[in-house]
């Protein structure tokens, strides 16, 4: 009998979701995030620390496009909902802004200070701020797209299925497309893992916050991407969600990155001409 479906022991489960341990060059990539983000903030016009909520963690960093009425890309960072901040991911603005986007990198409070459900509320509040304010930063509020990496991929899907009209009195199609990269789509294994204490997961949170459990209904078109060098069960989360989208007839496409692992899988956002960045630009053009 499996300790958890698909795993024989807790050690096996922990290894499947310990993404840093699975990447031998993890420290190199964390330095890349930090250093490239610092240089992006030096190179690009930016409006840092724009507050969208009452707490100090609720802010966005905005990198305006050169010209008005630009498409908007909102980037939600990862870190298993418990680590990192917007400032480690300013580098994503380099590729998007140089491709003609206004780029917004969101920040949020972290677990265990808050729950994942509160993080989702903050991500949605950030999108509401974008719709209301992005014209001041050369963005077109009618062409807002959302991407996110890892836990940010889960957040991107949760933002994508928001009842914008009913809950926020905003256009139902506020988000025109979602691009989760190496997303966490099924939270059910996590309470059995080393992440359990920090994430404070209960059954209702797992049900509400797992895109795999309620599917893509209500979401805009989706572009999924994942690295081929991810731990097998983690990569499988994206493939399972891709199949769910396909089986339910949702508008979904897939960009595989066979030579990338979890932390190198977003490196292309640093360069507008890199393969994933070009795929995202094509996705935006097709859904604008």
Wavefront OBJ file of the C-alpha trace (Angstrom):
o trace
v 0.000 0.000 0.000
v 1.371 3.397 -0.952
v 2.071 5.885 1.813
v 0.409 8.494 -0.431
v -0.916 7.552 -3.900
v 2.101 7.243 -6.168
v 4.655 7.343 -3.335
v 5.989 4.578 -1.125
v 7.403 6.743 1.652
v 7.355 10.296 2.921
v 10.953 10.599 1.763
v 9.841 9.833 -1.805
v 7.116 12.453 -1.608
v 9.437 15.062 -0.134
v 11.994 14.398 -2.875
v 9.353 14.864 -5.584
v 8.479 18.320 -4.280
v 11.913 19.434 -3.060
v 12.687 21.332 -6.229
v 15.884 22.955 -4.972
v 17.418 19.599 -4.115
v 16.553 18.301 -7.587
v 18.465 21.117 -9.301
v 22.241 20.784 -8.764
v 22.787 24.367 -9.952
v 20.044 25.836 -7.757
v 22.408 28.412 -6.198
v 23.470 29.593 -9.656
v 19.876 30.255 -10.610
v 18.972 32.062 -7.411
v 21.961 34.330 -8.070
v 20.723 34.808 -11.643
v 17.298 35.900 -10.360
v 18.845 38.347 -7.897
v 21.528 39.831 -10.153
v 19.509 40.041 -13.355
v 16.606 41.582 -11.458
v 18.835 44.270 -9.969
v 20.235 45.124 -13.379
v 16.747 45.166 -14.929
v 15.638 47.737 -12.346
v 18.691 49.831 -13.216
v 18.149 49.582 -16.972
v 14.377 49.908 -17.310
v 12.021 52.729 -16.354
v 10.087 51.462 -13.358
v 7.643 52.527 -10.683
v 8.455 50.366 -7.691
v 6.284 49.686 -4.669
v 2.882 50.697 -6.010
v 0.489 49.792 -3.201
v -2.741 47.963 -4.005
v -3.723 46.983 -0.466
v -3.356 48.062 3.143
v -0.447 45.833 4.228
v 3.217 46.415 3.465
v 3.414 43.232 1.379
v 0.632 44.285 -0.990
v 2.505 46.107 -3.728
v 3.418 45.787 -7.381
v 6.500 46.864 -9.306
v 5.525 48.345 -12.677
v 7.755 48.563 -15.749
v 5.953 50.789 -18.284
v 6.067 50.218 -22.014
v 7.605 52.916 -24.180
v 4.284 53.658 -25.866
v 0.709 53.982 -24.540
v -1.977 51.306 -24.935
v 0.528 48.466 -24.651
v -0.541 44.941 -23.720
v -0.028 44.198 -20.030
v 1.752 41.167 -18.593
v 1.311 40.512 -14.878
v 3.956 38.199 -13.378
v 3.243 36.341 -10.095
v 6.341 34.911 -8.441
v 6.822 31.457 -6.965
v 8.562 30.167 -3.858
v 5.982 27.651 -2.578
v 3.916 30.572 -1.244
v 6.452 30.941 1.593
v 9.615 32.489 0.121
v 10.898 35.250 -2.172
v 9.335 38.522 -3.283
v 8.661 40.602 -6.367
v 12.183 42.016 -6.252
v 13.831 38.692 -7.184
v 11.802 38.604 -10.402
v 12.217 42.042 -11.932
v 14.241 40.274 -14.636
v 10.960 39.017 -16.149
v 10.192 42.625 -17.059
v 13.262 42.793 -19.306
v 11.895 40.372 -21.876
v 8.286 41.505 -21.713
v 8.960 45.235 -21.686
v 11.400 44.987 -24.589
v 8.702 43.073 -26.486
v 6.381 46.056 -26.055
v 4.491 45.144 -22.891
v 3.850 47.067 -19.738
v 5.003 44.576 -17.114
v 3.677 44.274 -13.560
v 5.471 42.071 -11.004
v 3.266 41.402 -8.001
v 4.196 40.922 -4.368
v 2.164 39.209 -1.647
v 2.369 38.197 1.999
v 3.874 34.769 2.625
v 2.882 31.612 4.473
v 2.740 30.906 7.372
v 1.931 34.540 8.166
v -1.063 34.208 5.857
v -2.828 31.308 4.152
v -2.813 30.451 0.461
v -6.423 31.600 0.291
v -5.315 35.046 1.482
v -2.534 35.064 -1.109
v -5.147 34.392 -3.792
v -7.209 37.295 -2.502
v -4.140 39.534 -2.698
v -3.351 38.379 -6.244
v -6.884 39.199 -7.304
v -6.684 42.587 -5.607
v -3.477 43.265 -7.546
v -5.283 42.517 -10.812
v -8.131 44.828 -9.850
v -5.544 47.567 -9.233
v -4.009 46.844 -12.641
v -7.339 47.278 -14.389
v -8.028 50.540 -12.607
v -4.534 52.065 -12.761
v -2.459 50.615 -15.577
v -3.302 53.336 -18.110
v -1.056 55.625 -16.026
v 1.835 53.316 -16.984
v 1.119 53.059 -20.741
v -0.847 49.830 -20.324
v -4.101 48.867 -22.032
v -6.466 47.611 -19.350
v -8.394 45.718 -21.997
v -5.364 43.549 -22.829
v -4.270 42.146 -19.468
v -2.518 38.762 -19.360
v -1.176 36.871 -16.343
v 1.808 34.561 -16.019
v 3.292 32.910 -12.956
v 5.916 30.374 -12.034
v 5.538 27.422 -9.634
v 3.250 28.646 -6.830
v 2.774 31.691 -9.046
v 1.423 29.352 -11.726
v -1.224 28.186 -9.272
v -1.983 31.817 -8.500
v -2.237 32.673 -12.199
v -4.909 30.008 -12.676
v -6.789 31.137 -9.575
v -6.769 34.703 -10.894
v -7.945 33.374 -14.250
v -11.122 31.829 -12.817
v -12.109 34.886 -10.754
v -15.717 36.086 -10.928
v -14.623 39.595 -11.837
v -18.127 40.846 -12.566
v -19.835 39.359 -9.519
v -17.128 39.944 -6.909
v -15.345 43.076 -8.166
v -17.826 44.814 -10.486
v -15.201 44.658 -13.231
v -15.390 43.171 -16.735
v -15.890 39.415 -16.666
v -13.059 38.993 -19.187
v -10.583 41.228 -17.352
v -7.850 38.595 -17.863
v -7.435 37.695 -21.527
v -5.032 34.782 -21.089
v -3.065 32.844 -18.479
v 0.461 31.393 -18.764
v 1.344 29.077 -15.840
v 4.967 27.910 -15.965
v 5.733 24.796 -13.880
v 2.584 25.416 -11.883
v 1.332 23.609 -8.775
v -2.094 22.418 -9.901
v -2.895 19.815 -7.233
v -2.264 20.632 -3.574
v -3.441 17.274 -2.218
v 0.051 15.761 -1.726
v 1.445 18.807 0.082
v -0.054 18.273 3.572
v 1.921 15.006 3.686
v 5.191 16.678 2.732
v 7.852 18.778 4.439
v 5.820 21.853 3.394
v 2.861 21.003 5.607
v 3.600 23.192 8.615
v 4.413 26.330 6.661
v 1.449 26.099 4.300
v -1.254 25.573 6.947
v -3.384 23.564 4.554
v -6.877 22.414 5.443
v -9.331 20.442 3.326
v -11.248 23.501 2.169
v -8.078 25.279 1.078
v -6.927 22.213 -0.847
v -10.303 21.981 -2.582
v -10.544 25.667 -3.463
v -6.918 26.285 -4.363
v -6.186 23.204 -6.516
v -6.892 24.031 -10.163
v -6.853 20.314 -10.911
v -9.909 19.749 -8.702
v -12.238 22.197 -10.418
v -10.685 22.536 -13.855
v -10.336 25.522 -16.143
v -14.041 26.413 -16.358
v -14.407 30.180 -16.439
v -10.738 30.768 -17.295
v -9.509 32.525 -20.442
v -7.212 30.692 -22.901
v -4.259 28.969 -21.231
v -0.658 28.422 -22.343
v 1.123 25.840 -20.182
v 4.866 25.267 -19.975
v 7.059 22.956 -17.906
v 10.657 21.785 -17.898
v 11.659 18.313 -18.985
v 14.167 18.117 -16.131
v 11.582 18.711 -13.388
v 11.074 15.876 -10.878
v 8.711 13.431 -12.555
v 5.673 13.860 -10.270
v 5.998 17.643 -10.411
v 6.186 17.691 -14.206
v 3.193 15.373 -14.207
v 1.099 18.057 -12.520
v 1.327 20.215 -15.650
v 0.706 17.284 -17.997
v -2.343 16.212 -15.977
v -3.748 19.728 -16.041
v -3.074 19.951 -19.779
v -5.079 16.755 -20.299
v -7.896 18.050 -18.105
v -8.084 21.214 -20.200
v -8.068 19.202 -23.413
v -10.686 16.746 -22.151
v -13.029 19.578 -21.181
v -12.576 21.398 -24.495
v -10.800 24.372 -22.990
v -8.615 26.584 -25.192
v -5.172 25.360 -24.129
v -1.733 25.122 -25.711
v 1.531 23.662 -24.461
v 5.138 24.781 -24.749
v 7.511 22.069 -23.593
v 11.021 22.919 -22.373
v 12.761 19.540 -22.477
v 16.203 20.840 -21.474
v 15.081 23.035 -18.571
v 14.511 22.307 -14.892
v 12.308 24.119 -12.413
v 14.539 27.149 -11.911
v 15.872 27.558 -15.445
v 12.366 27.262 -16.887
v 11.684 30.998 -16.581
v 15.091 32.200 -17.769
v 13.615 33.019 -21.188
v 11.611 35.857 -19.662
v 14.920 37.721 -19.404
v 15.173 37.922 -23.207
v 12.389 38.959 -25.590
v 13.906 36.787 -28.336
v 14.156 33.576 -26.293
v 11.843 30.683 -27.246
v 9.401 30.820 -24.325
v 9.220 34.616 -24.467
v 8.380 34.439 -28.180
v 5.748 31.777 -27.534
v 4.122 33.993 -24.913
v 4.183 36.997 -27.271
v 2.486 34.892 -29.958
v -0.115 33.725 -27.423
v -0.846 37.336 -26.460
v -1.161 38.382 -30.094
v -3.579 35.546 -30.783
v -5.800 36.447 -27.819
v -5.752 40.247 -27.923
l 1 2 3 4 5 6 7 8 9 10 11 12 13 14 15 16 17 18 19 20 21 22 23 24 25 26 27 28 29 30 31 32 33 34 35 36 37 38 39 40 41 42 43 44 45 46 47 48 49 50 51 52 53 54 55 56 57 58 59 60 61 62 63 64 65 66 67 68 69 70 71 72 73 74 75 76 77 78 79 80 81 82 83 84 85 86 87 88 89 90 91 92 93 94 95 96 97 98 99 100 101 102 103 104 105 106 107 108 109 110 111 112 113 114 115 116 117 118 119 120 121 122 123 124 125 126 127 128 129 130 131 132 133 134 135 136 137 138 139 140 141 142 143 144 145 146 147 148 149 150 151 152 153 154 155 156 157 158 159 160 161 162 163 164 165 166 167 168 169 170 171 172 173 174 175 176 177 178 179 180 181 182 183 184 185 186 187 188 189 190 191 192 193 194 195 196 197 198 199 200 201 202 203 204 205 206 207 208 209 210 211 212 213 214 215 216 217 218 219 220 221 222 223 224 225 226 227 228 229 230 231 232 233 234 235 236 237 238 239 240 241 242 243 244 245 246 247 248 249 250 251 252 253 254 255 256 257 258 259 260 261 262 263 264 265 266 267 268 269 270 271 272 273 274 275 276 277 278 279 280 281 282 283 284 285 286 287 288
